[in-house]
Amino acid sequence: MADAEDAQRRAVRTPVLVLGIALVVLGVIAGLTVVALSGPERAGLSDDAARARVVETARRVVHVASLYDVQARFWFQPCSAEPGAPPPAPEENPGPPYTGRVDMTFAIPRNTTAQSSLKNVAVLLGVSGWQTAALTPDSDRWTTVKDGVATMISPVPEDPDRGQALVVGECNDWNDHRDDSSSGEDVSDQLW
């Protein structure tokens, strides 16, 4: 009888012991994850890498779609900012993490509408390997993604002769850009 009770206790203790060890291991993993994410040394993208990804993608968009009269600015956008929002003033910048961002405008070819021109841009990008989607079937706004970088294409609301593209990279730059210029850096000459 004692052997049966002993076997029953072991049968109950073993799963409880395994569960207890598993909870301790999960707690340690969770603790290390919190420490790693809150520590000053994060393994994110460098400023140069974040910048290069979006500037190179913007350059490819310009070349693939044969855009002309392109004006472009690069800046680091706080990941908490709304897409398409202007750069925040330094005192309103919430801090890391950041994403690289290129805002560019380009000429809409004559004898065409912004909607058909932007649709052609999206089709050319799709044929060249970008994943492309319109917001609605008759939309004049397009989103494309390639290699983790998104490009939103739309008309410039106040200028029917120009289109705009917002190129946004991964949200993985942990450097502090609160003191950066809110006007960004002109990168127009780097897109040709």
C-alpha positions in Angstrom: 0.0 0.0 0.0 2.9 2.4 0.8 4.4 1.7 -2.6 1.1 2.7 -4.3 0.9 6.0 -2.3 4.5 6.7 -3.0 4.0 6.2 -6.8 0.9 8.4 -6.7 2.8 11.2 -4.9 5.7 11.0 -7.5 3.1 11.1 -10.3 1.7 14.3 -8.9 5.0 15.9 -7.9 6.7 15.3 -11.3 4.3 17.5 -13.4 4.2 20.1 -10.6 8.0 20.2 -10.5 8.2 20.4 -14.4 5.6 23.2 -14.4 7.4 25.1 -11.6 10.7 24.9 -13.5 9.0 26.0 -16.7 7.6 29.0 -15.0 11.0 30.0 -13.5 12.6 29.6 -17.0 9.9 31.7 -18.6 10.2 34.3 -15.9 14.0 34.5 -16.5 13.5 34.8 -20.2 10.8 37.5 -19.8 13.1 39.4 -17.3 16.1 39.2 -19.7 13.9 40.4 -22.6 12.7 43.5 -20.5 16.3 44.2 -19.6 17.5 43.9 -23.2 14.7 46.2 -24.5 15.2 48.8 -21.8 19.0 48.8 -21.8 21.0 51.5 -23.7 22.5 49.0 -26.1 19.9 47.8 -28.6 20.7 45.9 -31.7 18.7 48.1 -34.1 19.7 49.8 -37.3 22.4 52.4 -37.3 21.5 55.9 -38.5 23.5 55.2 -41.7 21.7 51.9 -42.3 18.2 53.4 -41.6 19.0 56.4 -43.9 20.5 54.2 -46.7 17.4 51.9 -46.8 14.9 54.6 -47.4 17.0 56.8 -49.7 17.9 53.8 -51.8 14.3 52.7 -52.0 13.3 56.3 -53.0 16.0 56.2 -55.7 14.6 52.9 -57.0 11.1 54.3 -57.1 12.3 57.3 -59.1 14.2 55.1 -61.6 11.6 52.4 -62.0 8.7 54.8 -62.5 10.8 57.3 -64.5 9.8 60.2 -62.2 11.1 63.6 -63.0 11.3 67.0 -61.3 11.8 65.2 -58.0 12.2 67.1 -54.7 13.0 65.0 -51.7 13.9 65.4 -48.0 15.1 62.7 -45.5 14.5 62.8 -41.8 14.1 60.5 -38.8 10.5 60.0 -37.8 9.5 59.0 -34.3 7.7 55.6 -34.6 4.8 57.0 -32.5 4.1 59.7 -35.1 1.2 59.4 -37.5 2.2 58.4 -41.0 2.4 61.4 -43.2 2.7 63.8 -40.2 5.2 66.6 -40.5 8.4 66.3 -38.5 7.8 67.3 -34.9 9.5 70.3 -33.3 12.4 69.2 -31.1 10.4 69.9 -27.9 7.6 67.7 -29.1 9.7 64.8 -30.3 9.0 61.8 -28.0 12.3 60.1 -28.6 13.3 56.6 -29.8 12.6 54.4 -31.6 12.8 56.0 -35.0 12.3 55.1 -38.7 14.1 56.6 -41.7 11.7 58.6 -43.9 11.9 60.3 -47.3 9.2 62.7 -48.4 9.3 63.4 -52.1 7.2 65.2 -54.7 7.4 64.7 -58.4 5.8 66.1 -61.6 2.7 64.5 -63.0 3.2 64.1 -66.8 1.2 66.5 -69.0 -1.9 65.2 -70.8 -2.7 62.7 -67.9 -4.5 62.9 -64.6 -2.9 62.4 -61.2 -5.0 59.3 -60.7 -3.9 57.5 -63.9 -0.3 58.6 -63.5 -0.1 57.3 -59.9 -1.8 54.1 -61.0 0.9 53.7 -63.6 3.6 54.3 -61.0 2.1 51.6 -58.8 1.8 49.2 -61.7 5.5 49.8 -62.7 6.6 49.2 -59.1 4.4 46.0 -58.9 6.0 44.6 -62.1 9.4 45.3 -60.5 8.8 43.3 -57.4 7.0 45.6 -55.1 3.8 44.4 -53.4 1.2 47.0 -54.4 -2.3 47.8 -53.1 -4.8 50.7 -53.6 -6.7 51.9 -50.6 -9.9 51.4 -52.7 -10.5 50.2 -56.2 -11.0 53.7 -57.6 -8.4 55.3 -55.3 -5.7 57.7 -56.3 -3.6 56.5 -53.3 -1.3 53.5 -53.5 0.9 51.7 -51.0 3.8 49.5 -52.1 6.2 47.5 -50.0 9.6 45.9 -50.8 12.4 44.7 -48.6 10.6 46.0 -45.4 10.3 49.5 -46.8 6.8 51.0 -47.5 6.1 53.7 -50.1 2.8 55.5 -50.0 2.0 57.3 -53.3 -0.7 60.0 -53.6 -1.5 63.3 -55.4 -0.4 66.5 -53.8 -3.8 67.9 -52.6 -3.0 71.5 -53.3 -1.2 70.9 -56.7 -2.8 68.7 -59.3 0.4 68.8 -61.4 2.4 67.0 -58.7 2.4 63.6 -57.0 4.0 62.7 -53.7 5.6 59.6 -52.2 6.3 58.9 -48.6 9.0 56.3 -48.1 9.2 54.8 -44.6 11.6 52.1 -43.4 11.6 49.8 -40.4 11.0 51.2 -37.0 14.3 50.0 -35.6 16.7 53.0 -35.1 17.2 53.4 -31.3 19.5 56.4 -31.5 18.2 59.7 -30.1 17.1 62.2 -32.8 15.3 64.7 -30.6 17.9 67.4 -31.4 17.8 66.8 -35.2 16.6 69.6 -37.5 12.9 69.3 -38.1 13.4 70.5 -41.7 15.3 67.3 -42.6 18.0 66.9 -45.2 17.6 67.6 -48.9 18.3 64.3 -50.8 16.9 65.2 -54.2 20.3 65.0 -55.9 20.9 61.4 -54.5 17.8 60.0 -56.2 19.2 60.3 -59.8 
